[in-house]
C-alpha cells in the first residue's frame, strides 16, 4: 500500500518521503535498547542497519514506475525483519 501511495506523488515528493522513512528508522534504532556497537549484538544490529540503509537508498533512487520486486526490496525486508525481531 505504501508503494501505491508513492506512485501517486511526483518524484521529488516521493524521494523526500523515502528519505524521511530512513531517517525515522535510524532515529528509532539509535534510541532502542540494542543500538549499533562494535561488539556482540550491537555489531549484528549495526551490520543489519547498514545493509538496510544501503538497500533503502538504492530503493530511493530507483524509478517510481517500476512495480517489480528487486533485490533491494528483498534486502530491506530481510534486514528490517531481523532488526524488528
N, CA, C and O atoms as a Maestro MAE file, in Angstrom:
{
 s_m_m2io_version
 :::
 2.0.0
}

f_m_ct {
 s_m_title
 :::
 protein
 m_atom[340] {
  # First column is atom index #
  i_m_mmod_type
  r_m_x_coord
  r_m_y_coord
  r_m_z_coord
  i_m_residue_number
  s_m_chain_name
  s_m_pdb_residue_name
  s_m_pdb_atom_name
  i_m_atomic_number
  :::
  1 25 0.818 -1.189 0.000 1 A "UNK " " N  " 7
  2 3 0.000 0.000 0.000 1 A "UNK " " CA " 6
  3 2 0.865 1.257 0.000 1 A "UNK " " C  " 6
  4 15 0.549 2.238 -0.673 1 A "UNK " " O  " 8
  5 25 1.960 1.219 0.761 2 A "UNK " " N  " 7
  6 3 2.851 2.372 0.825 2 A "UNK " " CA " 6
  7 2 3.420 2.689 -0.552 2 A "UNK " " C  " 6
  8 15 3.518 3.854 -0.938 2 A "UNK " " O  " 8
  9 25 3.800 1.639 -1.298 3 A "UNK " " N  " 7
  10 3 4.355 1.841 -2.634 3 A "UNK " " CA " 6
  11 2 3.315 2.443 -3.561 3 A "UNK " " C  " 6
  12 15 3.651 3.268 -4.410 3 A "UNK " " O  " 8
  13 25 2.058 2.047 -3.413 4 A "UNK " " N  " 7
  14 3 0.989 2.602 -4.239 4 A "UNK " " CA " 6
  15 2 0.839 4.096 -3.958 4 A "UNK " " C  " 6
  16 15 0.642 4.883 -4.884 4 A "UNK " " O  " 8
  17 25 0.929 4.487 -2.704 5 A "UNK " " N  " 7
  18 3 0.848 5.908 -2.367 5 A "UNK " " CA " 6
  19 2 2.008 6.687 -2.964 5 A "UNK " " C  " 6
  20 15 1.830 7.821 -3.410 5 A "UNK " " O  " 8
  21 25 3.200 6.087 -2.977 6 A "UNK " " N  " 7
  22 3 4.360 6.783 -3.527 6 A "UNK " " CA " 6
  23 2 4.254 6.973 -5.032 6 A "UNK " " C  " 6
  24 15 4.792 7.941 -5.568 6 A "UNK " " O  " 8
  25 25 3.566 6.062 -5.726 7 A "UNK " " N  " 7
  26 3 3.443 6.208 -7.176 7 A "UNK " " CA " 6
  27 2 2.526 7.365 -7.537 7 A "UNK " " C  " 6
  28 15 2.578 7.855 -8.665 7 A "UNK " " O  " 8
  29 25 1.700 7.808 -6.623 8 A "UNK " " N  " 7
  30 3 0.809 8.939 -6.883 8 A "UNK " " CA " 6
  31 2 1.483 10.283 -6.650 8 A "UNK " " C  " 6
  32 15 0.957 11.318 -7.058 8 A "UNK " " O  " 8
  33 25 2.631 10.279 -6.004 9 A "UNK " " N  " 7
  34 3 3.378 11.513 -5.749 9 A "UNK " " CA " 6
  35 2 4.335 11.790 -6.896 9 A "UNK " " C  " 6
  36 15 4.715 10.884 -7.638 9 A "UNK " " O  " 8
  37 25 4.719 13.055 -7.032 10 A "UNK " " N  " 7
  38 3 5.762 13.365 -8.006 10 A "UNK " " CA " 6
  39 2 7.090 12.830 -7.473 10 A "UNK " " C  " 6
  40 15 7.207 12.526 -6.286 10 A "UNK " " O  " 8
  41 25 8.079 12.716 -8.338 11 A "UNK " " N  " 7
  42 3 9.356 12.080 -7.983 11 A "UNK " " CA " 6
  43 2 10.036 12.758 -6.792 11 A "UNK " " C  " 6
  44 15 10.565 12.075 -5.916 11 A "UNK " " O  " 8
  45 25 10.028 14.062 -6.753 12 A "UNK " " N  " 7
  46 3 10.700 14.780 -5.667 12 A "UNK " " CA " 6
  47 2 10.036 14.514 -4.315 12 A "UNK " " C  " 6
  48 15 10.721 14.263 -3.323 12 A "UNK " " O  " 8
  49 25 8.712 14.567 -4.276 13 A "UNK " " N  " 7
  50 3 7.983 14.310 -3.025 13 A "UNK " " CA " 6
  51 2 8.169 12.871 -2.568 13 A "UNK " " C  " 6
  52 15 8.353 12.614 -1.378 13 A "UNK " " O  " 8
  53 25 8.122 11.933 -3.508 14 A "UNK " " N  " 7
  54 3 8.309 10.522 -3.150 14 A "UNK " " CA " 6
  55 2 9.703 10.276 -2.603 14 A "UNK " " C  " 6
  56 15 9.870 9.499 -1.662 14 A "UNK " " O  " 8
  57 25 10.704 10.926 -3.178 15 A "UNK " " N  " 7
  58 3 12.067 10.782 -2.687 15 A "UNK " " CA " 6
  59 2 12.192 11.348 -1.274 15 A "UNK " " C  " 6
  60 15 12.867 10.754 -0.432 15 A "UNK " " O  " 8
  61 25 11.561 12.469 -1.006 16 A "UNK " " N  " 7
  62 3 11.582 13.045 0.345 16 A "UNK " " CA " 6
  63 2 10.905 12.126 1.350 16 A "UNK " " C  " 6
  64 15 11.395 11.976 2.470 16 A "UNK " " O  " 8
  65 25 9.795 11.510 0.979 17 A "UNK " " N  " 7
  66 3 9.098 10.582 1.869 17 A "UNK " " CA " 6
  67 2 9.972 9.369 2.145 17 A "UNK " " C  " 6
  68 15 10.058 8.909 3.284 17 A "UNK " " O  " 8
  69 25 10.622 8.848 1.110 18 A "UNK " " N  " 7
  70 3 11.502 7.688 1.292 18 A "UNK " " CA " 6
  71 2 12.680 8.022 2.201 18 A "UNK " " C  " 6
  72 15 13.035 7.228 3.072 18 A "UNK " " O  " 8
  73 25 13.284 9.184 2.005 19 A "UNK " " N  " 7
  74 3 14.415 9.578 2.860 19 A "UNK " " CA " 6
  75 2 13.968 9.823 4.294 19 A "UNK " " C  " 6
  76 15 14.685 9.480 5.234 19 A "UNK " " O  " 8
  77 25 12.802 10.406 4.468 20 A "UNK " " N  " 7
  78 3 12.273 10.626 5.820 20 A "UNK " " CA " 6
  79 2 12.054 9.290 6.520 20 A "UNK " " C  " 6
  80 15 12.298 9.167 7.721 20 A "UNK " " O  " 8
  81 25 11.597 8.297 5.778 21 A "UNK " " N  " 7
  82 3 11.418 6.962 6.355 21 A "UNK " " CA " 6
  83 2 12.726 6.390 6.856 21 A "UNK " " C  " 6
  84 15 12.772 5.806 7.938 21 A "UNK " " O  " 8
  85 25 13.793 6.549 6.084 22 A "UNK " " N  " 7
  86 3 15.099 6.053 6.505 22 A "UNK " " CA " 6
  87 2 15.599 6.794 7.737 22 A "UNK " " C  " 6
  88 15 16.180 6.181 8.632 22 A "UNK " " O  " 8
  89 25 15.385 8.082 7.794 23 A "UNK " " N  " 7
  90 3 15.786 8.871 8.963 23 A "UNK " " CA " 6
  91 2 15.032 8.398 10.207 23 A "UNK " " C  " 6
  92 15 15.622 8.275 11.281 23 A "UNK " " O  " 8
  93 25 13.751 8.137 10.068 24 A "UNK " " N  " 7
  94 3 12.957 7.657 11.207 24 A "UNK " " CA " 6
  95 2 13.413 6.282 11.683 24 A "UNK " " C  " 6
  96 15 13.455 6.022 12.886 24 A "UNK " " O  " 8
  97 25 13.753 5.408 10.750 25 A "UNK " " N  " 7
  98 3 14.271 4.095 11.134 25 A "UNK " " CA " 6
  99 2 15.578 4.249 11.888 25 A "UNK " " C  " 6
  100 15 15.776 3.620 12.927 25 A "UNK " " O  " 8
  101 25 16.473 5.083 11.371 26 A "UNK " " N  " 7
  102 3 17.752 5.311 12.046 26 A "UNK " " CA " 6
  103 2 17.571 5.915 13.422 26 A "UNK " " C  " 6
  104 15 18.227 5.504 14.379 26 A "UNK " " O  " 8
  105 25 16.683 6.890 13.525 27 A "UNK " " N  " 7
  106 3 16.430 7.525 14.824 27 A "UNK " " CA " 6
  107 2 15.910 6.502 15.828 27 A "UNK " " C  " 6
  108 15 16.383 6.452 16.963 27 A "UNK " " O  " 8
  109 25 14.939 5.687 15.415 28 A "UNK " " N  " 7
  110 3 14.367 4.702 16.349 28 A "UNK " " CA " 6
  111 2 15.396 3.650 16.728 28 A "UNK " " C  " 6
  112 15 15.391 3.156 17.855 28 A "UNK " " O  " 8
  113 25 16.280 3.302 15.797 29 A "UNK " " N  " 7
  114 3 17.294 2.296 16.085 29 A "UNK " " CA " 6
  115 2 18.317 2.808 17.094 29 A "UNK " " C  " 6
  116 15 18.711 2.079 18.005 29 A "UNK " " O  " 8
  117 25 18.741 4.043 16.938 30 A "UNK " " N  " 7
  118 3 19.744 4.580 17.856 30 A "UNK " " CA " 6
  119 2 19.160 4.923 19.231 30 A "UNK " " C  " 6
  120 15 19.910 5.186 20.171 30 A "UNK " " O  " 8
  121 25 17.851 4.922 19.352 31 A "UNK " " N  " 7
  122 3 17.216 5.137 20.647 31 A "UNK " " CA " 6
  123 2 16.629 3.858 21.220 31 A "UNK " " C  " 6
  124 15 15.896 3.899 22.208 31 A "UNK " " O  " 8
  125 25 16.945 2.729 20.611 32 A "UNK " " N  " 7
  126 3 16.442 1.435 21.069 32 A "UNK " " CA " 6
  127 2 17.350 0.869 22.157 32 A "UNK " " C  " 6
  128 15 18.419 1.412 22.436 32 A "UNK " " O  " 8
  129 25 16.913 -0.217 22.759 33 A "UNK " " N  " 7
  130 3 17.702 -0.871 23.799 33 A "UNK " " CA " 6
  131 2 19.020 -1.395 23.249 33 A "UNK " " C  " 6
  132 15 20.075 -1.207 23.855 33 A "UNK " " O  " 8
  133 25 18.952 -2.056 22.090 34 A "UNK " " N  " 7
  134 3 20.155 -2.602 21.454 34 A "UNK " " CA " 6
  135 2 20.490 -1.746 20.243 34 A "UNK " " C  " 6
  136 15 19.933 -1.951 19.164 34 A "UNK " " O  " 8
  137 25 21.382 -0.803 20.411 35 A "UNK " " N  " 7
  138 3 21.774 0.082 19.329 35 A "UNK " " CA " 6
  139 2 23.081 -0.410 18.708 35 A "UNK " " C  " 6
  140 15 23.764 -1.245 19.301 35 A "UNK " " O  " 8
  141 25 23.438 0.092 17.528 36 A "UNK " " N  " 7
  142 3 24.676 -0.348 16.877 36 A "UNK " " CA " 6
  143 2 25.900 -0.129 17.765 36 A "UNK " " C  " 6
  144 15 26.027 0.891 18.442 36 A "UNK " " O  " 8
  145 25 26.788 -1.110 17.740 37 A "UNK " " N  " 7
  146 3 28.003 -1.071 18.539 37 A "UNK " " CA " 6
  147 2 29.062 -1.884 17.794 37 A "UNK " " C  " 6
  148 15 28.813 -2.340 16.678 37 A "UNK " " O  " 8
  149 25 30.210 -2.066 18.381 38 A "UNK " " N  " 7
  150 3 31.279 -2.828 17.726 38 A "UNK " " CA " 6
  151 2 31.450 -4.220 18.321 38 A "UNK " " C  " 6
  152 15 32.359 -4.947 17.922 38 A "UNK " " O  " 8
  153 25 30.599 -4.605 19.266 39 A "UNK " " N  " 7
  154 3 30.708 -5.919 19.898 39 A "UNK " " CA " 6
  155 2 29.339 -6.592 19.977 39 A "UNK " " C  " 6
  156 15 28.313 -5.923 20.103 39 A "UNK " " O  " 8
  157 25 29.336 -7.909 19.902 40 A "UNK " " N  " 7
  158 3 28.156 -8.720 20.168 40 A "UNK " " CA " 6
  159 2 26.915 -8.349 19.378 40 A "UNK " " C  " 6
  160 15 26.951 -8.167 18.162 40 A "UNK " " O  " 8
  161 25 25.815 -8.244 20.110 41 A "UNK " " N  " 7
  162 3 24.520 -7.949 19.500 41 A "UNK " " CA " 6
  163 2 24.511 -6.595 18.799 41 A "UNK " " C  " 6
  164 15 23.867 -6.440 17.762 41 A "UNK " " O  " 8
  165 25 25.207 -5.632 19.345 42 A "UNK " " N  " 7
  166 3 25.295 -4.310 18.721 42 A "UNK " " CA " 6
  167 2 25.959 -4.360 17.355 42 A "UNK " " C  " 6
  168 15 25.597 -3.597 16.460 42 A "UNK " " O  " 8
  169 25 26.933 -5.256 17.188 43 A "UNK " " N  " 7
  170 3 27.586 -5.424 15.893 43 A "UNK " " CA " 6
  171 2 26.597 -5.976 14.869 43 A "UNK " " C  " 6
  172 15 26.555 -5.512 13.730 43 A "UNK " " O  " 8
  173 25 25.802 -6.965 15.276 44 A "UNK " " N  " 7
  174 3 24.785 -7.531 14.383 44 A "UNK " " CA " 6
  175 2 23.773 -6.457 14.004 44 A "UNK " " C  " 6
  176 15 23.389 -6.350 12.840 44 A "UNK " " O  " 8
  177 25 23.342 -5.668 14.972 45 A "UNK " " N  " 7
  178 3 22.397 -4.581 14.711 45 A "UNK " " CA " 6
  179 2 23.010 -3.571 13.740 45 A "UNK " " C  " 6
  180 15 22.332 -3.109 12.823 45 A "UNK " " O  " 8
  181 25 24.261 -3.232 13.928 46 A "UNK " " N  " 7
  182 3 24.929 -2.285 13.051 46 A "UNK " " CA " 6
  183 2 25.054 -2.783 11.619 46 A "UNK " " C  " 6
  184 15 24.832 -2.027 10.673 46 A "UNK " " O  " 8
  185 25 25.411 -4.054 11.459 47 A "UNK " " N  " 7
  186 3 25.546 -4.631 10.123 47 A "UNK " " CA " 6
  187 2 24.178 -4.695 9.437 47 A "UNK " " C  " 6
  188 15 24.060 -4.366 8.256 47 A "UNK " " O  " 8
  189 25 23.152 -5.115 10.169 48 A "UNK " " N  " 7
  190 3 21.806 -5.167 9.593 48 A "UNK " " CA " 6
  191 2 21.301 -3.779 9.226 48 A "UNK " " C  " 6
  192 15 20.665 -3.601 8.187 48 A "UNK " " O  " 8
  193 25 21.582 -2.799 10.074 49 A "UNK " " N  " 7
  194 3 21.152 -1.438 9.756 49 A "UNK " " CA " 6
  195 2 21.893 -0.914 8.532 49 A "UNK " " C  " 6
  196 15 21.291 -0.244 7.693 49 A "UNK " " O  " 8
  197 25 23.174 -1.203 8.414 50 A "UNK " " N  " 7
  198 3 23.941 -0.758 7.244 50 A "UNK " " CA " 6
  199 2 23.384 -1.392 5.971 50 A "UNK " " C  " 6
  200 15 23.222 -0.711 4.958 50 A "UNK " " O  " 8
  201 25 23.092 -2.688 6.019 51 A "UNK " " N  " 7
  202 3 22.513 -3.360 4.851 51 A "UNK " " CA " 6
  203 2 21.162 -2.760 4.503 51 A "UNK " " C  " 6
  204 15 20.857 -2.528 3.333 51 A "UNK " " O  " 8
  205 25 20.360 -2.511 5.522 52 A "UNK " " N  " 7
  206 3 19.043 -1.925 5.307 52 A "UNK " " CA " 6
  207 2 19.161 -0.508 4.743 52 A "UNK " " C  " 6
  208 15 18.415 -0.148 3.832 52 A "UNK " " O  " 8
  209 25 20.069 0.287 5.259 53 A "UNK " " N  " 7
  210 3 20.230 1.667 4.793 53 A "UNK " " CA " 6
  211 2 20.712 1.708 3.344 53 A "UNK " " C  " 6
  212 15 20.226 2.520 2.556 53 A "UNK " " O  " 8
  213 25 21.656 0.848 2.987 54 A "UNK " " N  " 7
  214 3 22.146 0.812 1.608 54 A "UNK " " CA " 6
  215 2 21.025 0.382 0.660 54 A "UNK " " C  " 6
  216 15 20.850 0.973 -0.406 54 A "UNK " " O  " 8
  217 25 20.270 -0.642 1.048 55 A "UNK " " N  " 7
  218 3 19.151 -1.091 0.214 55 A "UNK " " CA " 6
  219 2 18.088 -0.004 0.125 55 A "UNK " " C  " 6
  220 15 17.508 0.210 -0.939 55 A "UNK " " O  " 8
  221 25 17.829 0.683 1.231 56 A "UNK " " N  " 7
  222 3 16.822 1.747 1.235 56 A "UNK " " CA " 6
  223 2 17.238 2.890 0.305 56 A "UNK " " C  " 6
  224 15 16.411 3.412 -0.443 56 A "UNK " " O  " 8
  225 25 18.499 3.276 0.349 57 A "UNK " " N  " 7
  226 3 18.979 4.342 -0.538 57 A "UNK " " CA " 6
  227 2 18.930 3.906 -2.001 57 A "UNK " " C  " 6
  228 15 18.632 4.714 -2.881 57 A "UNK " " O  " 8
  229 25 19.218 2.642 -2.257 58 A "UNK " " N  " 7
  230 3 19.093 2.114 -3.615 58 A "UNK " " CA " 6
  231 2 17.641 2.170 -4.077 58 A "UNK " " C  " 6
  232 15 17.365 2.518 -5.225 58 A "UNK " " O  " 8
  233 25 16.725 1.833 -3.193 59 A "UNK " " N  " 7
  234 3 15.297 1.897 -3.493 59 A "UNK " " CA " 6
  235 2 14.858 3.340 -3.715 59 A "UNK " " C  " 6
  236 15 13.970 3.599 -4.526 59 A "UNK " " O  " 8
  237 25 15.467 4.268 -3.009 60 A "UNK " " N  " 7
  238 3 15.115 5.677 -3.129 60 A "UNK " " CA " 6
  239 2 15.445 6.229 -4.516 60 A "UNK " " C  " 6
  240 15 14.676 7.020 -5.063 60 A "UNK " " O  " 8
  241 25 16.563 5.828 -5.080 61 A "UNK " " N  " 7
  242 3 16.958 6.364 -6.375 61 A "UNK " " CA " 6
  243 2 16.360 5.596 -7.553 61 A "UNK " " C  " 6
  244 15 16.460 6.034 -8.699 61 A "UNK " " O  " 8
  245 25 15.735 4.445 -7.268 62 A "UNK " " N  " 7
  246 3 15.110 3.656 -8.331 62 A "UNK " " CA " 6
  247 2 13.897 4.392 -8.876 62 A "UNK " " C  " 6
  248 15 13.250 5.151 -8.153 62 A "UNK " " O  " 8
  249 25 13.593 4.174 -10.123 63 A "UNK " " N  " 7
  250 3 12.444 4.820 -10.745 63 A "UNK " " CA " 6
  251 2 11.154 4.424 -10.051 63 A "UNK " " C  " 6
  252 15 10.994 3.276 -9.635 63 A "UNK " " O  " 8
  253 25 10.232 5.375 -9.923 64 A "UNK " " N  " 7
  254 3 8.980 5.118 -9.218 64 A "UNK " " CA " 6
  255 2 8.002 4.278 -10.021 64 A "UNK " " C  " 6
  256 15 7.096 3.676 -9.446 64 A "UNK " " O  " 8
  257 25 8.164 4.224 -11.333 65 A "UNK " " N  " 7
  258 3 7.206 3.487 -12.135 65 A "UNK " " CA " 6
  259 2 7.534 2.001 -12.239 65 A "UNK " " C  " 6
  260 15 6.809 1.258 -12.902 65 A "UNK " " O  " 8
  261 25 8.605 1.559 -11.600 66 A "UNK " " N  " 7
  262 3 8.930 0.134 -11.581 66 A "UNK " " CA " 6
  263 2 8.082 -0.548 -10.519 66 A "UNK " " C  " 6
  264 15 8.115 -0.170 -9.348 66 A "UNK " " O  " 8
  265 25 7.331 -1.543 -10.931 67 A "UNK " " N  " 7
  266 3 6.472 -2.259 -9.994 67 A "UNK " " CA " 6
  267 2 6.924 -3.702 -9.831 67 A "UNK " " C  " 6
  268 15 6.101 -4.594 -9.626 67 A "UNK " " O  " 8
  269 25 8.207 -3.930 -9.920 68 A "UNK " " N  " 7
  270 3 8.748 -5.271 -9.752 68 A "UNK " " CA " 6
  271 2 9.480 -5.347 -8.420 68 A "UNK " " C  " 6
  272 15 9.933 -4.340 -7.875 68 A "UNK " " O  " 8
  273 25 9.579 -6.552 -7.922 69 A "UNK " " N  " 7
  274 3 10.323 -6.761 -6.680 69 A "UNK " " CA " 6
  275 2 11.783 -6.968 -7.054 69 A "UNK " " C  " 6
  276 15 12.131 -7.912 -7.764 69 A "UNK " " O  " 8
  277 25 12.616 -6.082 -6.569 70 A "UNK " " N  " 7
  278 3 14.038 -6.088 -6.897 70 A "UNK " " CA " 6
  279 2 14.850 -6.526 -5.681 70 A "UNK " " C  " 6
  280 15 14.322 -6.563 -4.570 70 A "UNK " " O  " 8
  281 25 16.121 -6.858 -5.874 71 A "UNK " " N  " 7
  282 3 16.944 -7.310 -4.745 71 A "UNK " " CA " 6
  283 2 16.994 -6.330 -3.575 71 A "UNK " " C  " 6
  284 15 17.076 -6.751 -2.421 71 A "UNK " " O  " 8
  285 25 16.945 -5.029 -3.859 72 A "UNK " " N  " 7
  286 3 16.991 -4.068 -2.751 72 A "UNK " " CA " 6
  287 2 15.769 -4.213 -1.843 72 A "UNK " " C  " 6
  288 15 15.879 -4.019 -0.633 72 A "UNK " " O  " 8
  289 25 14.628 -4.545 -2.398 73 A "UNK " " N  " 7
  290 3 13.442 -4.758 -1.567 73 A "UNK " " CA " 6
  291 2 13.562 -6.032 -0.735 73 A "UNK " " C  " 6
  292 15 13.094 -6.077 0.403 73 A "UNK " " O  " 8
  293 25 14.189 -7.067 -1.299 74 A "UNK " " N  " 7
  294 3 14.411 -8.301 -0.536 74 A "UNK " " CA " 6
  295 2 15.346 -8.040 0.648 74 A "UNK " " C  " 6
  296 15 15.111 -8.532 1.751 74 A "UNK " " O  " 8
  297 25 16.399 -7.270 0.413 75 A "UNK " " N  " 7
  298 3 17.340 -6.946 1.491 75 A "UNK " " CA " 6
  299 2 16.651 -6.105 2.562 75 A "UNK " " C  " 6
  300 15 16.838 -6.341 3.756 75 A "UNK " " O  " 8
  301 25 15.852 -5.119 2.132 76 A "UNK " " N  " 7
  302 3 15.133 -4.279 3.100 76 A "UNK " " CA " 6
  303 2 14.182 -5.123 3.941 76 A "UNK " " C  " 6
  304 15 14.092 -4.932 5.153 76 A "UNK " " O  " 8
  305 25 13.480 -6.046 3.315 77 A "UNK " " N  " 7
  306 3 12.528 -6.895 4.045 77 A "UNK " " CA " 6
  307 2 13.260 -7.813 5.031 77 A "UNK " " C  " 6
  308 15 12.847 -7.954 6.182 77 A "UNK " " O  " 8
  309 25 14.335 -8.426 4.573 78 A "UNK " " N  " 7
  310 3 15.068 -9.338 5.449 78 A "UNK " " CA " 6
  311 2 15.756 -8.630 6.605 78 A "UNK " " C  " 6
  312 15 15.598 -9.016 7.764 78 A "UNK " " O  " 8
  313 25 16.515 -7.598 6.288 79 A "UNK " " N  " 7
  314 3 17.246 -6.879 7.332 79 A "UNK " " CA " 6
  315 2 16.279 -6.149 8.263 79 A "UNK " " C  " 6
  316 15 16.486 -6.117 9.476 79 A "UNK " " O  " 8
  317 25 15.237 -5.569 7.701 80 A "UNK " " N  " 7
  318 3 14.251 -4.882 8.535 80 A "UNK " " CA " 6
  319 2 13.518 -5.822 9.468 80 A "UNK " " C  " 6
  320 15 13.262 -5.496 10.627 80 A "UNK " " O  " 8
  321 25 13.179 -7.004 8.947 81 A "UNK " " N  " 7
  322 3 12.506 -8.007 9.789 81 A "UNK " " CA " 6
  323 2 13.403 -8.487 10.915 81 A "UNK " " C  " 6
  324 15 12.948 -8.645 12.048 81 A "UNK " " O  " 8
  325 25 14.673 -8.722 10.614 82 A "UNK " " N  " 7
  326 3 15.603 -9.152 11.662 82 A "UNK " " CA " 6
  327 2 15.847 -8.033 12.677 82 A "UNK " " C  " 6
  328 15 15.984 -8.305 13.869 82 A "UNK " " O  " 8
  329 25 15.902 -6.792 12.223 83 A "UNK " " N  " 7
  330 3 16.060 -5.687 13.164 83 A "UNK " " CA " 6
  331 2 14.860 -5.564 14.082 83 A "UNK " " C  " 6
  332 15 15.004 -5.289 15.273 83 A "UNK " " O  " 8
  333 25 13.675 -5.769 13.527 84 A "UNK " " N  " 7
  334 3 12.460 -5.676 14.342 84 A "UNK " " CA " 6
  335 2 12.391 -6.806 15.363 84 A "UNK " " C  " 6
  336 15 11.847 -6.633 16.454 84 A "UNK " " O  " 8
  337 25 12.948 -7.968 15.004 85 A "UNK " " N  " 7
  338 3 12.920 -9.106 15.922 85 A "UNK " " CA " 6
  339 2 13.890 -8.857 17.042 85 A "UNK " " C  " 6
  340 15 14.029 -9.693 17.936 85 A "UNK " " O  " 8
  :::
 }
 m_bond[339] {
  # First column is bond index #
  i_m_from
  i_m_to
  i_m_order
  :::
  1 1 2 1
  2 2 3 1
  3 3 4 2
  4 3 5 1
  5 5 6 1
  6 6 7 1
  7 7 8 2
  8 7 9 1
  9 9 10 1
  10 10 11 1
  11 11 12 2
  12 11 13 1
  13 13 14 1
  14 14 15 1
  15 15 16 2
  16 15 17 1
  17 17 18 1
  18 18 19 1
  19 19 20 2
  20 19 21 1
  21 21 22 1
  22 22 23 1
  23 23 24 2
  24 23 25 1
  25 25 26 1
  26 26 27 1
  27 27 28 2
  28 27 29 1
  29 29 30 1
  30 30 31 1
  31 31 32 2
  32 31 33 1
  33 33 34 1
  34 34 35 1
  35 35 36 2
  36 35 37 1
  37 37 38 1
  38 38 39 1
  39 39 40 2
  40 39 41 1
  41 41 42 1
  42 42 43 1
  43 43 44 2
  44 43 45 1
  45 45 46 1
  46 46 47 1
  47 47 48 2
  48 47 49 1
  49 49 50 1
  50 50 51 1
  51 51 52 2
  52 51 53 1
  53 53 54 1
  54 54 55 1
  55 55 56 2
  56 55 57 1
  57 57 58 1
  58 58 59 1
  59 59 60 2
  60 59 61 1
  61 61 62 1
  62 62 63 1
  63 63 64 2
  64 63 65 1
  65 65 66 1
  66 66 67 1
  67 67 68 2
  68 67 69 1
  69 69 70 1
  70 70 71 1
  71 71 72 2
  72 71 73 1
  73 73 74 1
  74 74 75 1
  75 75 76 2
  76 75 77 1
  77 77 78 1
  78 78 79 1
  79 79 80 2
  80 79 81 1
  81 81 82 1
  82 82 83 1
  83 83 84 2
  84 83 85 1
  85 85 86 1
  86 86 87 1
  87 87 88 2
  88 87 89 1
  89 89 90 1
  90 90 91 1
  91 91 92 2
  92 91 93 1
  93 93 94 1
  94 94 95 1
  95 95 96 2
  96 95 97 1
  97 97 98 1
  98 98 99 1
  99 99 100 2
  100 99 101 1
  101 101 102 1
  102 102 103 1
  103 103 104 2
  104 103 105 1
  105 105 106 1
  106 106 107 1
  107 107 108 2
  108 107 109 1
  109 109 110 1
  110 110 111 1
  111 111 112 2
  112 111 113 1
  113 113 114 1
  114 114 115 1
  115 115 116 2
  116 115 117 1
  117 117 118 1
  118 118 119 1
  119 119 120 2
  120 119 121 1
  121 121 122 1
  122 122 123 1
  123 123 124 2
  124 123 125 1
  125 125 126 1
  126 126 127 1
  127 127 128 2
  128 127 129 1
  129 129 130 1
  130 130 131 1
  131 131 132 2
  132 131 133 1
  133 133 134 1
  134 134 135 1
  135 135 136 2
  136 135 137 1
  137 137 138 1
  138 138 139 1
  139 139 140 2
  140 139 141 1
  141 141 142 1
  142 142 143 1
  143 143 144 2
  144 143 145 1
  145 145 146 1
  146 146 147 1
  147 147 148 2
  148 147 149 1
  149 149 150 1
  150 150 151 1
  151 151 152 2
  152 151 153 1
  153 153 154 1
  154 154 155 1
  155 155 156 2
  156 155 157 1
  157 157 158 1
  158 158 159 1
  159 159 160 2
  160 159 161 1
  161 161 162 1
  162 162 163 1
  163 163 164 2
  164 163 165 1
  165 165 166 1
  166 166 167 1
  167 167 168 2
  168 167 169 1
  169 169 170 1
  170 170 171 1
  171 171 172 2
  172 171 173 1
  173 173 174 1
  174 174 175 1
  175 175 176 2
  176 175 177 1
  177 177 178 1
  178 178 179 1
  179 179 180 2
  180 179 181 1
  181 181 182 1
  182 182 183 1
  183 183 184 2
  184 183 185 1
  185 185 186 1
  186 186 187 1
  187 187 188 2
  188 187 189 1
  189 189 190 1
  190 190 191 1
  191 191 192 2
  192 191 193 1
  193 193 194 1
  194 194 195 1
  195 195 196 2
  196 195 197 1
  197 197 198 1
  198 198 199 1
  199 199 200 2
  200 199 201 1
  201 201 202 1
  202 202 203 1
  203 203 204 2
  204 203 205 1
  205 205 206 1
  206 206 207 1
  207 207 208 2
  208 207 209 1
  209 209 210 1
  210 210 211 1
  211 211 212 2
  212 211 213 1
  213 213 214 1
  214 214 215 1
  215 215 216 2
  216 215 217 1
  217 217 218 1
  218 218 219 1
  219 219 220 2
  220 219 221 1
  221 221 222 1
  222 222 223 1
  223 223 224 2
  224 223 225 1
  225 225 226 1
  226 226 227 1
  227 227 228 2
  228 227 229 1
  229 229 230 1
  230 230 231 1
  231 231 232 2
  232 231 233 1
  233 233 234 1
  234 234 235 1
  235 235 236 2
  236 235 237 1
  237 237 238 1
  238 238 239 1
  239 239 240 2
  240 239 241 1
  241 241 242 1
  242 242 243 1
  243 243 244 2
  244 243 245 1
  245 245 246 1
  246 246 247 1
  247 247 248 2
  248 247 249 1
  249 249 250 1
  250 250 251 1
  251 251 252 2
  252 251 253 1
  253 253 254 1
  254 254 255 1
  255 255 256 2
  256 255 257 1
  257 257 258 1
  258 258 259 1
  259 259 260 2
  260 259 261 1
  261 261 262 1
  262 262 263 1
  263 263 264 2
  264 263 265 1
  265 265 266 1
  266 266 267 1
  267 267 268 2
  268 267 269 1
  269 269 270 1
  270 270 271 1
  271 271 272 2
  272 271 273 1
  273 273 274 1
  274 274 275 1
  275 275 276 2
  276 275 277 1
  277 277 278 1
  278 278 279 1
  279 279 280 2
  280 279 281 1
  281 281 282 1
  282 282 283 1
  283 283 284 2
  284 283 285 1
  285 285 286 1
  286 286 287 1
  287 287 288 2
  288 287 289 1
  289 289 290 1
  290 290 291 1
  291 291 292 2
  292 291 293 1
  293 293 294 1
  294 294 295 1
  295 295 296 2
  296 295 297 1
  297 297 298 1
  298 298 299 1
  299 299 300 2
  300 299 301 1
  301 301 302 1
  302 302 303 1
  303 303 304 2
  304 303 305 1
  305 305 306 1
  306 306 307 1
  307 307 308 2
  308 307 309 1
  309 309 310 1
  310 310 311 1
  311 311 312 2
  312 311 313 1
  313 313 314 1
  314 314 315 1
  315 315 316 2
  316 315 317 1
  317 317 318 1
  318 318 319 1
  319 319 320 2
  320 319 321 1
  321 321 322 1
  322 322 323 1
  323 323 324 2
  324 323 325 1
  325 325 326 1
  326 326 327 1
  327 327 328 2
  328 327 329 1
  329 329 330 1
  330 330 331 1
  331 331 332 2
  332 331 333 1
  333 333 334 1
  334 334 335 1
  335 335 336 2
  336 335 337 1
  337 337 338 1
  338 338 339 1
  339 339 340 2
  :::
 }
}
